[in-house]
Amino acid sequence: MEFGPGESQRLFDDALRGALAGRVTPESRRAAAAAGGDAALWQALCELGLAGVLVPEAQGGSGLGMMDAALAAEALGHAAASTPFLGSGVMAPLALRLLGGAAQQEEFLPRLVAGEMRVAIAFAALTGTTGTCDLRLRGERLSGRVTGALDAADATHLMVALPGGEALALLAADAPGVALVPRRSVDRLRPLADLAFESAPVAILPGDARRVLDAARVALAAETLGAAQSMLDGAVAYAGQRRQFGRPIASFQAVKHACAEMAAALEPCRALVWYAAHAQDAPEPEARMLAAQAKAHLDEVGREVARGATEVYGGMGFTELLGLPFWFKRIMANRQLLGGPERCRDDAALAQGMS
C-alpha cells in the first residue's frame, strides 16, 4: 500500500508552489518584514481558495482535510511566505467547524474564505509558553491579558483559548475593552501581539479546543519541513556553484557528508507529518500523540538542518544578502510556537496515559 498525497493533492501542491514562486521574492519578503505582513499576498491566495481548504463546501470552501492543509503549510514554509494561514486558514476554520454553532459557521466561515476576516490566535493557556496568560471570563465578558498572539497583523478578530481548554472566546479586534499591542518577534514575517481585555464582549465556542491545537501543531511541523527542505536545496545548489581551491566545494568530502546527513535526517520527517495530518481527519486514537511528536521531532530536525545549511554557505549564510535568515528564523520561531519540543513531548506522553 502506498501512503502519500494523491494525484489531486499533488496538483494542488504544484499549483500553490507555482503561485508562490511568482509572487514571493527576496524583495517582497524584505518589504513584508518591514511592514509586518503581506496583505496583498494573502488576498491573492484567498482568491485561489487557500483560506477555504478546511471550510465545508456549504460555506464556500473546498471541504478538504488536514493532509491538504499540511501540504499547503509545507509549500508556504518552503517559500518563507508571510501569510496568516495558520490562524485564518487552519485554526479559526477548524475551531468554528468543531465548536461553533450553525449561526456562527454561517456568519464567519464565508468571510474567512473571502479573506474579509483575519483571526489572531492566542493559545497560551493550552501550550504553557512563556509570557503572561491571566484571563477571567464572567458570563460573556473577558478580562485579563495574554501575550504572543499569532498572526496579529491586520487581524479583524481574535480567538483566545480559555484556561482549561474547555472553550474558546471569539471577539472583534476593535471591540470595546480590547487593546492590541504589536510585539517584536524573531520571525518578522509572522507578527505577534500582546492582548489586553477589560470586560470585552465575546462569543463562546464551547468544547475541547485541543483538537484545534493538535491540527495547528501538525501545520507548524509541515511548515518547518518545507522551510528546512528549502534551506537544504539551496545549500546543495550553492555547494555546486561555489568554487574553492579550483573546484566546487560540493566535491569536498566534508560538504558531501554534511548535506547527506541533513537529507537523511529530513526525509523520514515527511512521512511522519503526512501520517500525523491524516490522523487528525479520522481522527485516529493516537492523533494527539502524533501531532505532538511530529512537531517536537521537526523542531529538532529543522534546527539542525537550518544550522547545517547555513554553515555550507559559510559567513555569507548569516547575512540578509542571501535571504537565508528568513527561513532560519521561521524554523527557530516555529520551534517555540504552540509549545516547544519539551512541552510537546510531555503532551505526547500524557496522550499515551503516561504521567
C-alpha positions as CSV (number, residue, x, y, z in Angstrom):
1,M,0.0,0.0,0.0
2,E,1.3,3.4,-0.9
3,F,0.6,6.2,1.5
4,G,1.1,9.8,0.5
5,P,-0.6,12.6,-1.5
6,G,-2.9,11.6,-4.2
7,E,-2.9,13.0,-7.7
8,S,-5.3,15.8,-6.9
9,Q,-3.2,16.7,-3.9
10,R,-0.1,16.8,-5.9
11,L,-1.7,19.1,-8.5
12,F,-2.9,21.3,-5.6
13,D,0.6,21.4,-4.2
14,D,2.2,22.2,-7.6
15,A,-0.4,25.0,-8.3
16,L,0.2,26.6,-4.9
17,R,4.0,26.4,-5.2
18,G,3.8,27.9,-8.7
19,A,1.7,30.8,-7.4
20,L,4.1,31.4,-4.5
21,A,7.1,31.3,-6.8
22,G,5.6,34.1,-8.9
23,R,4.7,36.4,-6.0
24,V,7.2,35.7,-3.2
25,T,10.6,37.2,-3.9
26,P,13.5,38.4,-1.8
27,E,12.3,41.9,-2.2
28,S,8.7,41.0,-1.2
29,R,10.0,39.2,1.9
30,R,12.0,42.2,3.0
31,A,9.0,44.5,2.3
32,A,6.8,42.2,4.4
33,A,9.3,42.1,7.2
34,A,9.4,45.9,7.3
35,A,5.6,46.3,7.1
36,G,4.7,43.5,9.4
37,G,3.0,41.3,6.8
38,D,1.9,41.0,3.2
39,A,-1.8,41.6,3.0
40,A,-1.8,41.6,-0.8
41,L,-0.3,38.2,-1.0
42,W,-2.9,36.7,1.4
43,Q,-5.7,38.3,-0.6
44,A,-4.3,36.8,-3.8
45,L,-4.0,33.3,-2.1
46,C,-7.6,33.7,-0.8
47,E,-8.8,34.2,-4.4
48,L,-7.1,30.9,-5.3
49,G,-9.0,29.2,-2.5
50,L,-6.2,28.7,0.1
51,A,-8.2,30.1,3.0
52,G,-11.1,27.7,2.3
53,V,-9.1,24.4,2.4
54,L,-10.7,23.3,5.7
55,V,-14.0,25.1,5.2
56,P,-17.0,23.0,4.1
57,E,-18.3,23.5,0.6
58,A,-21.6,24.7,2.0
59,Q,-19.8,27.8,3.3
60,G,-17.9,28.4,0.2
61,G,-14.8,26.4,0.9
62,S,-13.1,23.3,-0.6
63,G,-14.1,20.9,2.1
64,L,-10.7,19.3,2.2
65,G,-8.7,17.8,5.1
66,M,-5.7,18.3,7.2
67,M,-3.5,16.4,4.7
68,D,-4.2,19.2,2.2
69,A,-3.7,21.9,4.8
70,A,-0.3,20.3,5.7
71,L,0.8,20.3,2.1
72,A,-0.2,24.0,1.9
73,A,1.7,24.7,5.1
74,E,4.8,22.9,3.7
75,A,4.6,25.0,0.5
76,L,4.3,28.2,2.5
77,G,7.3,27.3,4.6
78,H,9.3,26.4,1.5
79,A,8.7,29.9,0.2
80,A,9.1,31.6,3.5
81,A,5.8,33.4,2.7
82,S,4.3,36.0,5.1
83,T,0.7,34.8,5.4
84,P,-1.8,34.3,8.3
85,F,-2.6,30.7,7.1
86,L,-2.0,29.1,10.5
87,G,-4.6,31.3,12.2
88,S,-7.1,32.2,9.5
89,G,-6.7,29.1,7.3
90,V,-6.3,26.3,9.9
91,M,-7.1,27.2,13.5
92,A,-10.1,29.5,13.1
93,P,-11.9,27.4,10.4
94,L,-11.4,24.2,12.4
95,A,-12.5,25.8,15.7
96,L,-15.7,27.1,14.1
97,R,-16.3,23.7,12.4
98,L,-15.8,21.7,15.7
99,L,-17.0,24.1,18.3
100,G,-19.1,26.8,16.6
101,G,-22.9,26.8,16.3
102,A,-24.6,26.8,12.9
103,A,-25.2,30.6,13.1
104,Q,-21.6,31.2,13.8
105,Q,-20.4,29.0,11.0
106,E,-22.7,30.7,8.5
107,E,-21.6,34.1,9.7
108,F,-17.8,33.6,9.9
109,L,-16.7,30.8,7.6
110,P,-17.6,32.5,4.3
111,R,-15.8,35.6,5.5
112,L,-12.7,33.6,6.2
113,V,-12.8,32.1,2.7
114,A,-13.1,35.5,1.1
115,G,-10.2,36.9,3.2
116,E,-12.5,39.5,4.8
117,M,-11.9,38.1,8.2
118,R,-8.4,37.5,9.6
119,V,-8.0,36.0,13.1
120,A,-5.2,36.4,15.6
121,I,-4.8,33.4,17.8
122,A,-3.9,33.3,21.5
123,F,-3.5,29.7,22.7
124,A,-1.0,30.4,25.6
125,A,-3.5,28.9,28.1
126,L,-3.1,25.5,26.4
127,T,0.6,25.4,25.5
128,G,2.5,26.5,28.5
129,T,4.5,29.1,26.6
130,T,6.5,31.8,28.4
131,G,4.8,35.1,29.0
132,T,1.6,36.3,30.6
133,C,-1.8,34.5,30.4
134,D,-4.2,35.8,33.0
135,L,-7.7,35.5,31.7
136,R,-11.0,35.8,33.5
137,L,-14.4,35.1,32.0
138,R,-17.5,36.4,33.7
139,G,-20.6,35.5,31.7
140,E,-19.8,36.7,28.2
141,R,-17.2,39.3,29.2
142,L,-13.5,38.6,29.1
143,S,-10.8,40.4,31.2
144,G,-7.1,39.9,31.6
145,R,-4.0,39.7,29.5
146,V,-2.3,37.3,27.2
147,T,0.9,37.7,25.3
148,G,2.2,36.3,22.0
149,A,-1.0,36.1,19.9
150,L,-0.2,34.7,16.4
151,D,-0.9,36.3,13.0
152,A,-1.9,39.6,14.6
153,A,-1.1,41.9,11.6
154,D,-4.4,43.3,10.1
155,A,-6.4,41.0,12.3
156,T,-10.2,41.7,12.3
157,H,-11.0,39.2,15.1
158,L,-9.3,37.5,18.0
159,M,-9.6,33.9,19.1
160,V,-8.5,33.1,22.6
161,A,-8.2,29.8,24.4
162,L,-9.6,30.0,27.9
163,P,-7.8,28.3,30.8
164,G,-8.6,24.6,31.0
165,G,-9.1,24.3,27.2
166,E,-12.8,23.8,27.6
167,A,-13.8,26.7,25.4
168,L,-12.6,29.4,23.0
169,A,-13.6,33.0,23.1
170,L,-14.1,34.8,19.7
171,L,-14.4,38.6,19.5
172,A,-13.8,41.5,17.2
173,A,-10.4,43.1,17.4
174,D,-12.0,46.5,17.6
175,A,-14.5,45.5,20.3
176,P,-14.8,47.8,23.3
177,G,-12.4,46.9,26.1
178,V,-9.7,45.3,23.7
179,A,-6.2,46.6,23.4
180,L,-3.8,45.0,20.9
181,V,-0.1,45.9,21.1
182,P,2.3,44.6,18.3
183,R,5.2,42.6,19.7
184,R,8.5,42.1,18.0
185,S,9.4,38.5,17.3
186,V,12.3,36.5,15.9
187,D,10.3,35.9,12.7
188,R,9.5,39.3,11.3
189,L,7.2,37.6,8.6
190,R,4.8,36.3,11.4
191,P,3.8,39.3,13.5
192,L,2.8,38.7,17.1
193,A,0.8,40.9,19.6
194,D,0.0,41.2,23.2
195,L,-3.7,41.4,24.1
196,A,-5.4,43.1,27.0
197,F,-9.1,42.8,27.8
198,E,-11.3,44.8,30.1
199,S,-14.8,43.3,30.2
200,A,-14.7,42.8,26.5
201,P,-17.8,41.1,24.9
202,V,-17.1,37.7,23.5
203,A,-18.8,34.8,21.8
204,I,-18.1,31.5,23.4
205,L,-17.2,28.4,21.4
206,P,-17.7,25.6,24.0
207,G,-15.9,22.3,23.8
208,D,-12.4,20.7,23.8
209,A,-10.1,23.2,22.0
210,R,-7.2,20.7,22.0
211,R,-8.1,19.3,18.6
212,V,-7.6,22.7,17.2
213,L,-4.2,22.8,18.9
214,D,-3.3,19.4,17.5
215,A,-4.0,20.4,14.0
216,A,-2.1,23.6,14.4
217,R,1.0,21.7,15.6
218,V,0.8,19.5,12.5
219,A,0.6,22.6,10.3
220,L,3.7,24.1,12.1
221,A,5.6,20.8,11.7
222,A,4.8,20.8,7.9
223,E,5.8,24.4,7.6
224,T,9.1,23.7,9.3
225,L,9.6,20.7,7.0
226,G,9.1,23.0,4.0
227,A,11.5,25.7,5.3
228,A,14.2,23.1,6.1
229,Q,13.9,21.5,2.7
230,S,14.2,24.9,1.1
231,M,17.4,25.6,3.0
232,L,18.8,22.2,2.2
233,D,18.0,22.5,-1.5
234,G,19.7,25.9,-1.5
235,A,22.8,24.7,0.2
236,V,23.2,21.8,-2.2
237,A,22.8,24.2,-5.2
238,Y,25.3,26.7,-3.7
239,A,27.8,23.9,-3.0
240,G,27.7,23.0,-6.6
241,Q,28.5,26.6,-7.7
242,R,30.9,27.9,-5.1
243,R,34.5,27.1,-6.1
244,Q,37.4,26.9,-3.7
245,F,41.0,25.7,-4.5
246,G,40.0,25.4,-8.1
247,R,36.9,23.1,-7.7
248,P,33.3,23.2,-6.4
249,I,33.0,22.8,-2.7
250,A,30.5,20.1,-3.4
251,S,33.4,17.9,-4.3
252,F,34.8,18.1,-0.7
253,Q,34.0,15.1,1.4
254,A,33.1,17.1,4.4
255,V,30.5,19.1,2.5
256,K,29.1,16.0,0.9
257,H,28.7,14.3,4.3
258,A,27.1,17.4,5.8
259,C,24.4,17.6,3.0
260,A,23.9,13.8,3.0
261,E,23.3,13.8,6.8
262,M,20.8,16.7,6.5
263,A,18.9,14.9,3.7
264,A,18.9,11.6,5.7
265,A,17.5,13.4,8.8
266,L,14.8,15.3,6.9
267,E,13.4,12.6,4.5
268,P,11.7,10.4,7.2
269,C,10.0,13.6,8.6
270,R,7.8,13.8,5.6
271,A,6.1,10.5,6.3
272,L,5.7,11.5,9.9
273,V,4.0,14.8,9.1
274,W,1.7,13.1,6.5
275,Y,0.6,10.5,8.9
276,A,0.0,13.0,11.7
277,A,-2.1,15.1,9.3
278,H,-4.0,12.0,8.2
279,A,-4.7,11.1,11.8
280,Q,-6.4,14.4,12.5
281,D,-9.1,13.8,10.0
282,A,-10.1,10.3,11.1
283,P,-9.5,11.1,14.0
284,E,-7.3,8.2,15.0
285,P,-6.9,7.4,18.7
286,E,-3.2,8.4,18.5
287,A,-3.9,11.7,16.7
288,R,-2.9,13.9,19.7
289,M,0.2,12.0,20.3
290,L,1.2,12.1,16.6
291,A,0.6,15.8,16.4
292,A,2.8,16.5,19.4
293,Q,5.6,14.1,18.3
294,A,5.6,15.4,14.8
295,K,6.1,19.0,16.0
296,A,8.7,18.0,18.5
297,H,10.7,16.0,16.0
298,L,10.5,18.6,13.3
299,D,11.5,21.3,15.8
300,E,14.7,19.3,16.5
301,V,15.5,18.2,12.9
302,G,14.6,21.6,11.4
303,R,17.0,23.4,13.8
304,E,19.9,21.1,12.8
305,V,19.2,21.4,9.1
306,A,18.9,25.2,9.4
307,R,22.3,25.3,11.2
308,G,24.0,22.9,8.8
309,A,22.7,24.5,5.6
310,T,23.8,27.9,6.9
311,E,27.3,26.6,7.5
312,V,27.5,25.3,3.9
313,Y,27.2,28.9,2.8
314,G,30.0,30.0,5.2
315,G,29.9,33.5,6.5
316,M,27.6,34.6,3.7
317,G,24.8,32.4,5.2
318,F,24.3,34.7,8.1
319,T,23.8,37.8,6.0
320,E,20.5,39.3,4.7
321,L,22.0,39.4,1.2
322,L,21.2,35.7,0.5
323,G,17.9,35.9,2.5
324,L,18.6,32.7,4.4
325,P,17.7,34.3,7.8
326,F,14.1,34.4,6.7
327,W,14.0,30.6,6.7
328,F,16.3,30.2,9.6
329,K,14.2,32.5,11.8
330,R,10.9,30.8,10.6
331,I,12.3,27.5,11.8
332,M,13.5,28.9,15.1
333,A,10.2,30.7,15.8
334,N,8.1,27.7,14.9
335,R,10.1,25.7,17.4
336,Q,8.6,27.7,20.3
337,L,5.2,28.5,18.9
338,L,2.3,26.5,20.5
339,G,4.7,24.6,22.7
340,G,8.4,23.8,22.3
341,P,9.6,20.3,21.8
342,E,9.8,19.6,25.5
343,R,6.2,20.6,26.1
344,C,5.1,18.7,23.0
345,R,6.8,15.5,24.3
346,D,5.1,16.0,27.7
347,D,1.7,16.3,25.9
348,A,2.5,13.2,23.8
349,A,3.3,11.2,27.0
350,L,0.0,12.4,28.6
351,A,-1.9,11.4,25.5
352,Q,-0.5,7.9,25.9
353,G,-1.5,7.7,29.5
354,M,1.9,8.4,31.0
355,S,2.2,10.8,33.9
